């Protein structure tokens, strides 16, 4: 799953519009739409704001999976 797909999945699961999500994370609507459409990659502060908004880890937000054996 790509980052943009994850954003769409999270937003739809929360039954939010792009406008509501952008406002809740402190972003402009156009900026948020660019992330959902995969036109831009967010900088660290934006990633943190989105992770905080959805109450998830940065790893989960960016679809990062740990290599096998790294969790032990």
CHARMM-style PDB file with segment names, atoms N, HN, CA, C and O in Angstrom:
ATOM      1  N   UNK     1       0.850  -1.177   0.000  1.00  0.00      PROA
ATOM      2  CA  UNK     1       0.000   0.000   0.000  1.00  0.00      PROA
ATOM      3  C   UNK     1       0.894   1.237   0.000  1.00  0.00      PROA
ATOM      4  O   UNK     1       1.889   1.301   0.722  1.00  0.00      PROA
ATOM      5  N   UNK     2       0.531   2.196  -0.804  1.00  0.00      PROA
ATOM      6  HN  UNK     2      -0.278   2.144  -1.391  1.00  0.00      PROA
ATOM      7  CA  UNK     2       1.305   3.436  -0.858  1.00  0.00      PROA
ATOM      8  C   UNK     2       0.835   4.397   0.235  1.00  0.00      PROA
ATOM      9  O   UNK     2      -0.210   4.198   0.856  1.00  0.00      PROA
ATOM     10  N   UNK     3       1.625   5.433   0.451  1.00  0.00      PROA
ATOM     11  HN  UNK     3       2.474   5.595  -0.053  1.00  0.00      PROA
ATOM     12  CA  UNK     3       1.267   6.447   1.440  1.00  0.00      PROA
ATOM     13  C   UNK     3      -0.062   7.108   1.070  1.00  0.00      PROA
ATOM     14  O   UNK     3      -0.921   7.289   1.933  1.00  0.00      PROA
ATOM     15  N   UNK     4      -0.236   7.468  -0.195  1.00  0.00      PROA
ATOM     16  HN  UNK     4       0.463   7.321  -0.896  1.00  0.00      PROA
ATOM     17  CA  UNK     4      -1.473   8.132  -0.600  1.00  0.00      PROA
ATOM     18  C   UNK     4      -2.685   7.208  -0.413  1.00  0.00      PROA
ATOM     19  O   UNK     4      -3.754   7.661  -0.003  1.00  0.00      PROA
ATOM     20  N   UNK     5      -2.520   5.933  -0.709  1.00  0.00      PROA
ATOM     21  HN  UNK     5      -1.652   5.564  -1.042  1.00  0.00      PROA
ATOM     22  CA  UNK     5      -3.604   4.974  -0.487  1.00  0.00      PROA
ATOM     23  C   UNK     5      -3.939   4.864   0.998  1.00  0.00      PROA
ATOM     24  O   UNK     5      -5.106   4.741   1.370  1.00  0.00      PROA
ATOM     25  N   UNK     6      -2.918   4.908   1.836  1.00  0.00      PROA
ATOM     26  HN  UNK     6      -1.970   5.007   1.534  1.00  0.00      PROA
ATOM     27  CA  UNK     6      -3.134   4.838   3.289  1.00  0.00      PROA
ATOM     28  C   UNK     6      -3.922   6.051   3.773  1.00  0.00      PROA
ATOM     29  O   UNK     6      -4.822   5.917   4.602  1.00  0.00      PROA
ATOM     30  N   UNK     7      -3.584   7.238   3.257  1.00  0.00      PROA
ATOM     31  HN  UNK     7      -2.853   7.346   2.584  1.00  0.00      PROA
ATOM     32  CA  UNK     7      -4.322   8.441   3.648  1.00  0.00      PROA
ATOM     33  C   UNK     7      -5.802   8.325   3.293  1.00  0.00      PROA
ATOM     34  O   UNK     7      -6.676   8.667   4.090  1.00  0.00      PROA
ATOM     35  N   UNK     8      -6.063   7.843   2.096  1.00  0.00      PROA
ATOM     36  HN  UNK     8      -5.354   7.565   1.448  1.00  0.00      PROA
ATOM     37  CA  UNK     8      -7.450   7.684   1.660  1.00  0.00      PROA
ATOM     38  C   UNK     8      -8.167   6.666   2.540  1.00  0.00      PROA
ATOM     39  O   UNK     8      -9.304   6.892   2.956  1.00  0.00      PROA
ATOM     40  N   UNK     9      -7.508   5.552   2.822  1.00  0.00      PROA
ATOM     41  HN  UNK     9      -6.585   5.368   2.485  1.00  0.00      PROA
ATOM     42  CA  UNK     9      -8.094   4.512   3.670  1.00  0.00      PROA
ATOM     43  C   UNK     9      -8.426   5.049   5.057  1.00  0.00      PROA
ATOM     44  O   UNK     9      -9.522   4.818   5.568  1.00  0.00      PROA
ATOM     45  N   UNK    10      -7.487   5.761   5.665  1.00  0.00      PROA
ATOM     46  HN  UNK    10      -6.596   5.948   5.250  1.00  0.00      PROA
ATOM     47  CA  UNK    10      -7.704   6.311   7.004  1.00  0.00      PROA
ATOM     48  C   UNK    10      -8.853   7.317   7.011  1.00  0.00      PROA
ATOM     49  O   UNK    10      -9.705   7.292   7.900  1.00  0.00      PROA
ATOM     50  N   UNK    11      -8.869   8.191   6.023  1.00  0.00      PROA
ATOM     51  HN  UNK    11      -8.178   8.211   5.301  1.00  0.00      PROA
ATOM     52  CA  UNK    11      -9.910   9.220   5.953  1.00  0.00      PROA
ATOM     53  C   UNK    11     -11.284   8.593   5.776  1.00  0.00      PROA
ATOM     54  O   UNK    11     -12.236   8.976   6.457  1.00  0.00      PROA
ATOM     55  N   UNK    12     -11.391   7.640   4.875  1.00  0.00      PROA
ATOM     56  HN  UNK    12     -10.618   7.328   4.322  1.00  0.00      PROA
ATOM     57  CA  UNK    12     -12.690   7.012   4.629  1.00  0.00      PROA
ATOM     58  C   UNK    12     -13.146   6.181   5.824  1.00  0.00      PROA
ATOM     59  O   UNK    12     -14.336   6.150   6.136  1.00  0.00      PROA
ATOM     60  N   UNK    13     -12.218   5.514   6.491  1.00  0.00      PROA
ATOM     61  HN  UNK    13     -11.251   5.540   6.238  1.00  0.00      PROA
ATOM     62  CA  UNK    13     -12.571   4.726   7.683  1.00  0.00      PROA
ATOM     63  C   UNK    13     -13.112   5.621   8.792  1.00  0.00      PROA
ATOM     64  O   UNK    13     -13.949   5.198   9.589  1.00  0.00      PROA
ATOM     65  N   UNK    14     -12.627   6.858   8.836  1.00  0.00      PROA
ATOM     66  HN  UNK    14     -11.947   7.201   8.188  1.00  0.00      PROA
ATOM     67  CA  UNK    14     -13.091   7.810   9.844  1.00  0.00      PROA
ATOM     68  C   UNK    14     -14.309   8.603   9.370  1.00  0.00      PROA
ATOM     69  O   UNK    14     -14.812   9.466  10.089  1.00  0.00      PROA
ATOM     70  N   UNK    15     -14.784   8.304   8.147  1.00  0.00      PROA
ATOM     71  HN  UNK    15     -14.376   7.603   7.563  1.00  0.00      PROA
ATOM     72  CA  UNK    15     -15.949   8.988   7.560  1.00  0.00      PROA
ATOM     73  C   UNK    15     -15.749  10.504   7.519  1.00  0.00      PROA
ATOM     74  O   UNK    15     -16.631  11.271   7.905  1.00  0.00      PROA
ATOM     75  N   UNK    16     -14.573  10.919   7.043  1.00  0.00      PROA
ATOM     76  HN  UNK    16     -13.856  10.295   6.729  1.00  0.00      PROA
ATOM     77  CA  UNK    16     -14.234  12.333   6.966  1.00  0.00      PROA
ATOM     78  C   UNK    16     -14.082  12.773   5.518  1.00  0.00      PROA
ATOM     79  O   UNK    16     -13.768  11.969   4.641  1.00  0.00      PROA
ATOM     80  N   UNK    17     -14.309  14.057   5.283  1.00  0.00      PROA
ATOM     81  HN  UNK    17     -14.564  14.710   5.996  1.00  0.00      PROA
ATOM     82  CA  UNK    17     -14.028  14.637   3.975  1.00  0.00      PROA
ATOM     83  C   UNK    17     -12.569  15.063   3.936  1.00  0.00      PROA
ATOM     84  O   UNK    17     -11.900  15.107   4.969  1.00  0.00      PROA
ATOM     85  N   UNK    18     -12.081  15.373   2.752  1.00  0.00      PROA
ATOM     86  HN  UNK    18     -12.624  15.337   1.913  1.00  0.00      PROA
ATOM     87  CA  UNK    18     -10.721  15.892   2.639  1.00  0.00      PROA
ATOM     88  C   UNK    18     -10.610  17.204   3.411  1.00  0.00      PROA
ATOM     89  O   UNK    18      -9.604  17.447   4.078  1.00  0.00      PROA
ATOM     90  N   UNK    19     -11.632  18.047   3.326  1.00  0.00      PROA
ATOM     91  HN  UNK    19     -12.449  17.850   2.785  1.00  0.00      PROA
ATOM     92  CA  UNK    19     -11.629  19.331   4.021  1.00  0.00      PROA
ATOM     93  C   UNK    19     -11.540  19.136   5.531  1.00  0.00      PROA
ATOM     94  O   UNK    19     -10.767  19.828   6.191  1.00  0.00      PROA
ATOM     95  N   UNK    20     -12.308  18.217   6.085  1.00  0.00      PROA
ATOM     96  HN  UNK    20     -12.936  17.654   5.548  1.00  0.00      PROA
ATOM     97  CA  UNK    20     -12.291  17.961   7.526  1.00  0.00      PROA
ATOM     98  C   UNK    20     -10.936  17.426   7.966  1.00  0.00      PROA
ATOM     99  O   UNK    20     -10.419  17.804   9.017  1.00  0.00      PROA
ATOM    100  N   UNK    21     -10.375  16.555   7.164  1.00  0.00      PROA
ATOM    101  HN  UNK    21     -10.795  16.247   6.310  1.00  0.00      PROA
ATOM    102  CA  UNK    21      -9.072  15.979   7.494  1.00  0.00      PROA
ATOM    103  C   UNK    21      -7.987  17.050   7.450  1.00  0.00      PROA
ATOM    104  O   UNK    21      -7.168  17.151   8.363  1.00  0.00      PROA
ATOM    105  N   UNK    22      -7.984  17.840   6.394  1.00  0.00      PROA
ATOM    106  HN  UNK    22      -8.650  17.758   5.652  1.00  0.00      PROA
ATOM    107  CA  UNK    22      -6.988  18.904   6.261  1.00  0.00      PROA
ATOM    108  C   UNK    22      -7.077  19.863   7.444  1.00  0.00      PROA
ATOM    109  O   UNK    22      -6.062  20.203   8.053  1.00  0.00      PROA
ATOM    110  N   UNK    23      -8.287  20.295   7.764  1.00  0.00      PROA
ATOM    111  HN  UNK    23      -9.111  20.019   7.269  1.00  0.00      PROA
ATOM    112  CA  UNK    23      -8.475  21.232   8.877  1.00  0.00      PROA
ATOM    113  C   UNK    23      -8.029  20.615  10.203  1.00  0.00      PROA
ATOM    114  O   UNK    23      -7.358  21.267  11.002  1.00  0.00      PROA
ATOM    115  N   UNK    24      -8.404  19.364  10.429  1.00  0.00      PROA
ATOM    116  HN  UNK    24      -8.949  18.834   9.779  1.00  0.00      PROA
ATOM    117  CA  UNK    24      -8.050  18.691  11.679  1.00  0.00      PROA
ATOM    118  C   UNK    24      -6.554  18.511  11.856  1.00  0.00      PROA
ATOM    119  O   UNK    24      -6.049  18.525  12.979  1.00  0.00      PROA
ATOM    120  N   UNK    25      -5.844  18.343  10.746  1.00  0.00      PROA
ATOM    121  HN  UNK    25      -6.254  18.332   9.834  1.00  0.00      PROA
ATOM    122  CA  UNK    25      -4.383  18.159  10.808  1.00  0.00      PROA
ATOM    123  C   UNK    25      -3.636  19.475  10.635  1.00  0.00      PROA
ATOM    124  O   UNK    25      -2.406  19.498  10.662  1.00  0.00      PROA
ATOM    125  N   UNK    26      -4.375  20.577  10.457  1.00  0.00      PROA
ATOM    126  HN  UNK    26      -5.375  20.558  10.435  1.00  0.00      PROA
ATOM    127  CA  UNK    26      -3.733  21.889  10.322  1.00  0.00      PROA
ATOM    128  C   UNK    26      -3.088  22.114   8.960  1.00  0.00      PROA
ATOM    129  O   UNK    26      -2.070  22.797   8.856  1.00  0.00      PROA
ATOM    130  N   UNK    27      -3.681  21.539   7.918  1.00  0.00      PROA
ATOM    131  HN  UNK    27      -4.508  20.984   8.002  1.00  0.00      PROA
ATOM    132  CA  UNK    27      -3.132  21.655   6.571  1.00  0.00      PROA
ATOM    133  C   UNK    27      -4.105  22.397   5.663  1.00  0.00      PROA
ATOM    134  O   UNK    27      -5.290  22.520   5.972  1.00  0.00      PROA
ATOM    135  N   UNK    28      -3.597  22.882   4.555  1.00  0.00      PROA
ATOM    136  HN  UNK    28      -2.634  22.782   4.305  1.00  0.00      PROA
ATOM    137  CA  UNK    28      -4.488  23.461   3.560  1.00  0.00      PROA
ATOM    138  C   UNK    28      -5.165  22.320   2.814  1.00  0.00      PROA
ATOM    139  O   UNK    28      -4.624  21.218   2.726  1.00  0.00      PROA
ATOM    140  N   UNK    29      -6.343  22.590   2.281  1.00  0.00      PROA
ATOM    141  HN  UNK    29      -6.783  23.485   2.352  1.00  0.00      PROA
ATOM    142  CA  UNK    29      -7.051  21.561   1.523  1.00  0.00      PROA
ATOM    143  C   UNK    29      -6.224  21.131   0.318  1.00  0.00      PROA
ATOM    144  O   UNK    29      -6.076  19.936   0.066  1.00  0.00      PROA
ATOM    145  N   UNK    30      -5.686  22.086  -0.424  1.00  0.00      PROA
ATOM    146  HN  UNK    30      -5.806  23.058  -0.218  1.00  0.00      PROA
ATOM    147  CA  UNK    30      -4.897  21.770  -1.615  1.00  0.00      PROA
ATOM    148  C   UNK    30      -3.663  20.940  -1.252  1.00  0.00      PROA
ATOM    149  O   UNK    30      -3.327  19.988  -1.956  1.00  0.00      PROA
ATOM    150  N   UNK    31      -2.998  21.293  -0.169  1.00  0.00      PROA
ATOM    151  HN  UNK    31      -3.271  22.066   0.403  1.00  0.00      PROA
ATOM    152  CA  UNK    31      -1.832  20.530   0.268  1.00  0.00      PROA
ATOM    153  C   UNK    31      -2.198  19.096   0.600  1.00  0.00      PROA
ATOM    154  O   UNK    31      -1.509  18.158   0.200  1.00  0.00      PROA
ATOM    155  N   UNK    32      -3.294  18.933   1.338  1.00  0.00      PROA
ATOM    156  HN  UNK    32      -3.854  19.694   1.663  1.00  0.00      PROA
ATOM    157  CA  UNK    32      -3.732  17.586   1.689  1.00  0.00      PROA
ATOM    158  C   UNK    32      -4.100  16.789   0.446  1.00  0.00      PROA
ATOM    159  O   UNK    32      -3.746  15.616   0.328  1.00  0.00      PROA
ATOM    160  N   UNK    33      -4.807  17.423  -0.475  1.00  0.00      PROA
ATOM    161  HN  UNK    33      -5.094  18.376  -0.379  1.00  0.00      PROA
ATOM    162  CA  UNK    33      -5.190  16.732  -1.710  1.00  0.00      PROA
ATOM    163  C   UNK    33      -3.960  16.276  -2.497  1.00  0.00      PROA
ATOM    164  O   UNK    33      -3.960  15.194  -3.085  1.00  0.00      PROA
ATOM    165  N   UNK    34      -2.934  17.087  -2.506  1.00  0.00      PROA
ATOM    166  HN  UNK    34      -2.933  17.965  -2.029  1.00  0.00      PROA
ATOM    167  CA  UNK    34      -1.696  16.698  -3.191  1.00  0.00      PROA
ATOM    168  C   UNK    34      -1.089  15.439  -2.578  1.00  0.00      PROA
ATOM    169  O   UNK    34      -0.527  14.619  -3.303  1.00  0.00      PROA
ATOM    170  N   UNK    35      -1.190  15.270  -1.273  1.00  0.00      PROA
ATOM    171  HN  UNK    35      -1.647  15.937  -0.684  1.00  0.00      PROA
ATOM    172  CA  UNK    35      -0.678  14.071  -0.614  1.00  0.00      PROA
ATOM    173  C   UNK    35      -1.541  12.860  -0.976  1.00  0.00      PROA
ATOM    174  O   UNK    35      -1.017  11.782  -1.260  1.00  0.00      PROA
ATOM    175  N   UNK    36      -2.856  13.040  -0.966  1.00  0.00      PROA
ATOM    176  HN  UNK    36      -3.281  13.915  -0.736  1.00  0.00      PROA
ATOM    177  CA  UNK    36      -3.753  11.926  -1.306  1.00  0.00      PROA
ATOM    178  C   UNK    36      -3.590  11.486  -2.754  1.00  0.00      PROA
ATOM    179  O   UNK    36      -3.705  10.300  -3.063  1.00  0.00      PROA
ATOM    180  N   UNK    37      -3.325  12.430  -3.633  1.00  0.00      PROA
ATOM    181  HN  UNK    37      -3.232  13.393  -3.383  1.00  0.00      PROA
ATOM    182  CA  UNK    37      -3.179  12.106  -5.058  1.00  0.00      PROA
ATOM    183  C   UNK    37      -1.761  11.667  -5.405  1.00  0.00      PROA
ATOM    184  O   UNK    37      -1.481  11.328  -6.555  1.00  0.00      PROA
ATOM    185  N   UNK    38      -0.876  11.672  -4.433  1.00  0.00      PROA
ATOM    186  HN  UNK    38      -1.104  11.948  -3.499  1.00  0.00      PROA
ATOM    187  CA  UNK    38       0.494  11.241  -4.669  1.00  0.00      PROA
ATOM    188  C   UNK    38       1.329  12.231  -5.454  1.00  0.00      PROA
ATOM    189  O   UNK    38       2.357  11.862  -6.021  1.00  0.00      PROA
ATOM    190  N   UNK    39       0.902  13.486  -5.494  1.00  0.00      PROA
ATOM    191  HN  UNK    39       0.066  13.786  -5.032  1.00  0.00      PROA
ATOM    192  CA  UNK    39       1.631  14.511  -6.232  1.00  0.00      PROA
ATOM    193  C   UNK    39       2.785  15.095  -5.439  1.00  0.00      PROA
ATOM    194  O   UNK    39       3.749  15.603  -6.011  1.00  0.00      PROA
ATOM    195  N   UNK    40       2.684  15.021  -4.113  1.00  0.00      PROA
ATOM    196  HN  UNK    40       1.900  14.609  -3.648  1.00  0.00      PROA
ATOM    197  CA  UNK    40       3.737  15.542  -3.231  1.00  0.00      PROA
ATOM    198  C   UNK    40       3.923  14.596  -2.063  1.00  0.00      PROA
ATOM    199  O   UNK    40       3.008  13.870  -1.674  1.00  0.00      PROA
ATOM    200  N   UNK    41       5.126  14.618  -1.510  1.00  0.00      PROA
ATOM    201  HN  UNK    41       5.870  15.208  -1.825  1.00  0.00      PROA
ATOM    202  CA  UNK    41       5.436  13.857  -0.298  1.00  0.00      PROA
ATOM    203  C   UNK    41       5.568  14.848   0.852  1.00  0.00      PROA
ATOM    204  O   UNK    41       6.276  15.847   0.722  1.00  0.00      PROA
ATOM    205  N   UNK    42       4.901  14.593   1.973  1.00  0.00      PROA
ATOM    206  HN  UNK    42       4.326  13.782   2.079  1.00  0.00      PROA
ATOM    207  CA  UNK    42       4.951  15.539   3.090  1.00  0.00      PROA
ATOM    208  C   UNK    42       6.284  15.517   3.818  1.00  0.00      PROA
ATOM    209  O   UNK    42       7.001  14.516   3.831  1.00  0.00      PROA
ATOM    210  N   UNK    43       6.590  16.655   4.421  1.00  0.00      PROA
ATOM    211  HN  UNK    43       6.008  17.468   4.410  1.00  0.00      PROA
ATOM    212  CA  UNK    43       7.775  16.759   5.267  1.00  0.00      PROA
ATOM    213  C   UNK    43       7.424  16.204   6.653  1.00  0.00      PROA
ATOM    214  O   UNK    43       6.258  15.969   6.971  1.00  0.00      PROA
ATOM    215  N   UNK    44       8.453  16.006   7.452  1.00  0.00      PROA
ATOM    216  HN  UNK    44       9.400  16.197   7.194  1.00  0.00      PROA
ATOM    217  CA  UNK    44       8.291  15.389   8.782  1.00  0.00      PROA
ATOM    218  C   UNK    44       7.214  16.064   9.636  1.00  0.00      PROA
ATOM    219  O   UNK    44       6.388  15.350  10.205  1.00  0.00      PROA
ATOM    220  N   UNK    45       7.172  17.392   9.759  1.00  0.00      PROA
ATOM    221  HN  UNK    45       7.843  17.972   9.296  1.00  0.00      PROA
ATOM    222  CA  UNK    45       6.126  17.986  10.605  1.00  0.00      PROA
ATOM    223  C   UNK    45       4.709  17.657  10.139  1.00  0.00      PROA
ATOM    224  O   UNK    45       3.803  17.518  10.961  1.00  0.00      PROA
ATOM    225  N   UNK    46       4.515  17.535   8.844  1.00  0.00      PROA
ATOM    226  HN  UNK    46       5.251  17.649   8.176  1.00  0.00      PROA
ATOM    227  CA  UNK    46       3.195  17.181   8.315  1.00  0.00      PROA
ATOM    228  C   UNK    46       2.883  15.719   8.627  1.00  0.00      PROA
ATOM    229  O   UNK    46       1.755  15.389   8.992  1.00  0.00      PROA
ATOM    230  N   UNK    47       3.865  14.855   8.488  1.00  0.00      PROA
ATOM    231  HN  UNK    47       4.782  15.123   8.192  1.00  0.00      PROA
ATOM    232  CA  UNK    47       3.663  13.452   8.838  1.00  0.00      PROA
ATOM    233  C   UNK    47       3.267  13.313  10.302  1.00  0.00      PROA
ATOM    234  O   UNK    47       2.364  12.549  10.641  1.00  0.00      PROA
ATOM    235  N   UNK    48       3.944  14.050  11.155  1.00  0.00      PROA
ATOM    236  HN  UNK    48       4.677  14.671  10.880  1.00  0.00      PROA
ATOM    237  CA  UNK    48       3.630  14.007  12.590  1.00  0.00      PROA
ATOM    238  C   UNK    48       2.216  14.504  12.838  1.00  0.00      PROA
ATOM    239  O   UNK    48       1.479  13.904  13.620  1.00  0.00      PROA
ATOM    240  N   UNK    49       1.828  15.594  12.183  1.00  0.00      PROA
ATOM    241  HN  UNK    49       2.427  16.081  11.548  1.00  0.00      PROA
ATOM    242  CA  UNK    49       0.474  16.138  12.350  1.00  0.00      PROA
ATOM    243  C   UNK    49      -0.580  15.130  11.909  1.00  0.00      PROA
ATOM    244  O   UNK    49      -1.602  14.972  12.576  1.00  0.00      PROA
ATOM    245  N   UNK    50      -0.341  14.448  10.790  1.00  0.00      PROA
ATOM    246  HN  UNK    50       0.489  14.577  10.248  1.00  0.00      PROA
ATOM    247  CA  UNK    50      -1.296  13.452  10.311  1.00  0.00      PROA
ATOM    248  C   UNK    50      -1.351  12.239  11.236  1.00  0.00      PROA
ATOM    249  O   UNK    50      -2.435  11.733  11.528  1.00  0.00      PROA
ATOM    250  N   UNK    51      -0.206  11.775  11.694  1.00  0.00      PROA
ATOM    251  HN  UNK    51       0.674  12.186  11.457  1.00  0.00      PROA
ATOM    252  CA  UNK    51      -0.186  10.644  12.621  1.00  0.00      PROA
ATOM    253  C   UNK    51      -0.901  11.001  13.924  1.00  0.00      PROA
ATOM    254  O   UNK    51      -1.662  10.194  14.457  1.00  0.00      PROA
ATOM    255  N   UNK    52      -0.661  12.196  14.430  1.00  0.00      PROA
ATOM    256  HN  UNK    52      -0.043  12.851  13.996  1.00  0.00      PROA
ATOM    257  CA  UNK    52      -1.347  12.647  15.640  1.00  0.00      PROA
ATOM    258  C   UNK    52      -2.858  12.748  15.406  1.00  0.00      PROA
ATOM    259  O   UNK    52      -3.652  12.348  16.257  1.00  0.00      PROA
ATOM    260  N   UNK    53      -3.242  13.281  14.255  1.00  0.00      PROA
ATOM    261  HN  UNK    53      -2.596  13.606  13.563  1.00  0.00      PROA
ATOM    262  CA  UNK    53      -4.659  13.438  13.933  1.00  0.00      PROA
ATOM    263  C   UNK    53      -5.370  12.084  13.948  1.00  0.00      PROA
ATOM    264  O   UNK    53      -6.473  11.969  14.483  1.00  0.00      PROA
ATOM    265  N   UNK    54      -4.750  11.071  13.371  1.00  0.00      PROA
ATOM    266  HN  UNK    54      -3.854  11.164  12.936  1.00  0.00      PROA
ATOM    267  CA  UNK    54      -5.348   9.736  13.324  1.00  0.00      PROA
ATOM    268  C   UNK    54      -4.984   8.869  14.527  1.00  0.00      PROA
ATOM    269  O   UNK    54      -5.456   7.738  14.643  1.00  0.00      PROA
ATOM    270  N   UNK    55      -4.148   9.393  15.419  1.00  0.00      PROA
ATOM    271  HN  UNK    55      -3.765  10.312  15.325  1.00  0.00      PROA
ATOM    272  CA  UNK    55      -3.722   8.680  16.626  1.00  0.00      PROA
ATOM    273  C   UNK    55      -3.081   7.335  16.279  1.00  0.00      PROA
ATOM    274  O   UNK    55      -3.421   6.294  16.842  1.00  0.00      PROA
ATOM    275  N   UNK    56      -2.141   7.397  15.330  1.00  0.00      PROA
ATOM    276  HN  UNK    56      -1.865   8.242  14.873  1.00  0.00      PROA
ATOM    277  CA  UNK    56      -1.392   6.210  14.924  1.00  0.00      PROA
ATOM    278  C   UNK    56       0.093   6.547  14.898  1.00  0.00      PROA
ATOM    279  O   UNK    56       0.474   7.715  14.977  1.00  0.00      PROA
ATOM    280  N   UNK    57       0.922   5.526  14.790  1.00  0.00      PROA
ATOM    281  HN  UNK    57       0.613   4.578  14.726  1.00  0.00      PROA
ATOM    282  CA  UNK    57       2.370   5.756  14.732  1.00  0.00      PROA
ATOM    283  C   UNK    57       2.771   6.230  13.342  1.00  0.00      PROA
ATOM    284  O   UNK    57       2.044   6.032  12.369  1.00  0.00      PROA
ATOM    285  N   UNK    58       3.928   6.853  13.267  1.00  0.00      PROA
ATOM    286  HN  UNK    58       4.518   7.014  14.058  1.00  0.00      PROA
ATOM    287  CA  UNK    58       4.460   7.255  11.961  1.00  0.00      PROA
ATOM    288  C   UNK    58       4.694   6.027  11.087  1.00  0.00      PROA
ATOM    289  O   UNK    58       4.442   6.072   9.883  1.00  0.00      PROA
ATOM    290  N   UNK    59       5.171   4.936  11.673  1.00  0.00      PROA
ATOM    291  HN  UNK    59       5.376   4.900  12.652  1.00  0.00      PROA
ATOM    292  CA  UNK    59       5.387   3.713  10.908  1.00  0.00      PROA
ATOM    293  C   UNK    59       4.094   3.242  10.246  1.00  0.00      PROA
ATOM    294  O   UNK    59       4.087   2.878   9.070  1.00  0.00      PROA
ATOM    295  N   UNK    60       3.016   3.252  11.001  1.00  0.00      PROA
ATOM    296  HN  UNK    60       3.023   3.547  11.956  1.00  0.00      PROA
ATOM    297  CA  UNK    60       1.739   2.821  10.442  1.00  0.00      PROA
ATOM    298  C   UNK    60       1.277   3.784   9.342  1.00  0.00      PROA
ATOM    299  O   UNK    60       0.766   3.356   8.308  1.00  0.00      PROA
ATOM    300  N   UNK    61       1.459   5.069   9.573  1.00  0.00      PROA
ATOM    301  HN  UNK    61       1.874   5.417  10.414  1.00  0.00      PROA
ATOM    302  CA  UNK    61       1.043   6.076   8.598  1.00  0.00      PROA
ATOM    303  C   UNK    61       1.752   5.901   7.265  1.00  0.00      PROA
ATOM    304  O   UNK    61       1.129   6.022   6.210  1.00  0.00      PROA
ATOM    305  N   UNK    62       3.031   5.622   7.302  1.00  0.00      PROA
ATOM    306  HN  UNK    62       3.537   5.524   8.159  1.00  0.00      PROA
ATOM    307  CA  UNK    62       3.802   5.518   6.055  1.00  0.00      PROA
ATOM    308  C   UNK    62       3.923   4.075   5.571  1.00  0.00      PROA
ATOM    309  O   UNK    62       4.723   3.779   4.684  1.00  0.00      PROA
ATOM    310  N   UNK    63       3.124   3.176   6.160  1.00  0.00      PROA
ATOM    311  HN  UNK    63       2.475   3.416   6.881  1.00  0.00      PROA
ATOM    312  CA  UNK    63       3.064   1.772   5.734  1.00  0.00      PROA
ATOM    313  C   UNK    63       4.407   1.073   5.878  1.00  0.00      PROA
ATOM    314  O   UNK    63       4.776   0.249   5.041  1.00  0.00      PROA
ATOM    315  N   UNK    64       5.129   1.398   6.926  1.00  0.00      PROA
ATOM    316  HN  UNK    64       4.830   2.068   7.606  1.00  0.00      PROA
ATOM    317  CA  UNK    64       6.434   0.788   7.160  1.00  0.00      PROA
ATOM    318  C   UNK    64       6.258  -0.505   7.924  1.00  0.00      PROA
ATOM    319  O   UNK    64       5.590  -0.543   8.957  1.00  0.00      PROA
ATOM    320  N   UNK    65       6.856  -1.555   7.415  1.00  0.00      PROA
ATOM    321  HN  UNK    65       7.398  -1.524   6.576  1.00  0.00      PROA
ATOM    322  CA  UNK    65       6.833  -2.846   8.086  1.00  0.00      PROA
ATOM    323  C   UNK    65       8.242  -3.166   8.551  1.00  0.00      PROA
ATOM    324  O   UNK    65       9.219  -2.923   7.843  1.00  0.00      PROA
ATOM    325  N   UNK    66       8.327  -3.708   9.739  1.00  0.00      PROA
ATOM    326  HN  UNK    66       7.533  -3.905  10.315  1.00  0.00      PROA
ATOM    327  CA  UNK    66       9.624  -4.083  10.294  1.00  0.00      PROA
ATOM    328  C   UNK    66      10.140  -5.336   9.597  1.00  0.00      PROA
ATOM    329  O   UNK    66       9.363  -6.236   9.275  1.00  0.00      PROA
ATOM    330  N   UNK    67      11.456  -5.397   9.363  1.00  0.00      PROA
ATOM    331  HN  UNK    67      12.087  -4.667   9.625  1.00  0.00      PROA
ATOM    332  CA  UNK    67      12.020  -6.616   8.794  1.00  0.00      PROA
ATOM    333  C   UNK    67      11.820  -7.782   9.757  1.00  0.00      PROA
ATOM    334  O   UNK    67      11.805  -7.593  10.973  1.00  0.00      PROA
ATOM    335  N   UNK    68      11.670  -8.972   9.219  1.00  0.00      PROA
ATOM    336  HN  UNK    68      11.682  -9.126   8.231  1.00  0.00      PROA
ATOM    337  CA  UNK    68      11.491 -10.152  10.079  1.00  0.00      PROA
ATOM    338  C   UNK    68      12.691 -10.303  10.993  1.00  0.00      PROA
ATOM    339  O   UNK    68      13.840 -10.187  10.567  1.00  0.00      PROA
ATOM    340  N   UNK    69      12.399 -10.565  12.267  1.00  0.00      PROA
ATOM    341  HN  UNK    69      11.466 -10.660  12.614  1.00  0.00      PROA
ATOM    342  CA  UNK    69      13.452 -10.752  13.248  1.00  0.00      PROA
ATOM    343  C   UNK    69      13.882  -9.468  13.940  1.00  0.00      PROA
ATOM    344  O   UNK    69      14.595  -9.530  14.942  1.00  0.00      PROA
ATOM    345  N   UNK    70      13.475  -8.313  13.442  1.00  0.00      PROA
ATOM    346  HN  UNK    70      12.896  -8.263  12.628  1.00  0.00      PROA
ATOM    347  CA  UNK    70      13.876  -7.040  14.033  1.00  0.00      PROA
ATOM    348  C   UNK    70      13.095  -6.719  15.297  1.00  0.00      PROA
ATOM    349  O   UNK    70      13.542  -5.911  16.110  1.00  0.00      PROA
ATOM    350  N   UNK    71      11.926  -7.346  15.473  1.00  0.00      PROA
ATOM    351  HN  UNK    71      11.563  -8.003  14.812  1.00  0.00      PROA
ATOM    352  CA  UNK    71      11.093  -7.063  16.632  1.00  0.00      PROA
ATOM    353  C   UNK    71      11.551  -7.811  17.877  1.00  0.00      PROA
ATOM    354  O   UNK    71      11.124  -7.487  18.985  1.00  0.00      PROA
ATOM    355  N   UNK    72      12.395  -8.786  17.712  1.00  0.00      PROA
ATOM    356  HN  UNK    72      12.742  -9.050  16.811  1.00  0.00      PROA
ATOM    357  CA  UNK    72      12.804  -9.630  18.845  1.00  0.00      PROA
ATOM    358  C   UNK    72      13.847  -8.956  19.684  1.00  0.00      PROA
ATOM    359  OT1 UNK    72      14.303  -9.524  20.676  1.00  0.00      PROA
TER     360      UNK     72
END
